[in-house]
Amino acid sequence: MRKLLPLFLAVAAFAAVTFSSSCSTETREAEDAGLNELFGFMQGTFSSEAQAEADEAFFPIILHMAQIWEDRGRWLYVEQAMIGREKEPYRQRVYHVFRDDEGRLVSDVFTLINEQDFVGAHLSPELFDAFDADILSYRSGCAVYLEAAGPGEFRGSTLEDQCPSSLQGASFATSEVTITEAGMETWDRGFSAEGEQVWGSVSGGYVFLRIN
């Protein structure tokens, strides 16, 4: 029995290490699965037309989100325009979606230095392959932090008053987001230094439904 004891302890230790390693791997895979699910939900073409038809407080908007730089991580080109004026987008962004060192899901926000050169680029995302990140300008403080809010649903927001904005006399902007496979609800608002809302919807977010 004494001769078998060291062997038993060695096997038990190996089993414990193997189990721990397996759990760690499963945790990483689960985290990656959540990130991949979120990133997949964010890709596509979405419209707020149904909401605009039901509530005149909202405008009919088309939203395109296309993956770019596939070999460099999870990047999206984002373009928004009024329906009927698709060739004149009022917002163009690039998002970098990742999980940070604290395990949070993050969507960093960038503007394009020469926006006009990329109008309609959601139709030809390979256009970005000829460029590096120096075509972008980072919007410090404007990242959206998300977390799973249930099966197939993610919710998040910017951090308090950290995203600067000068639009219509604002001092800072906030974004609140809910994302599912069916679409997303986004509520962007601008506030004065005193905390008074100066732009954005006052009744709730825009509801964008997936149309492709």
Secondary structure, DSSP 8 states (H G I E B T S, - for coil): -TTHHHHHHHHHHHHHHHHHHHHHHHHHHHHHHHHHHHHHHT-EEEE-HHHHHH-TTS--EEEEEEEE-GGGSSEEEEEEEETT-TTS-SEEEEEEEEE-TTS-EEEEEEEETTGGGGTTGGG-GGGGGG--GGGEEE-TT--EEEEEEETTEEEEE--TT-EE--GGG-SEEEEEEEEETTEEEEEEEEE-TTS-EEES-SS--EEEEE--
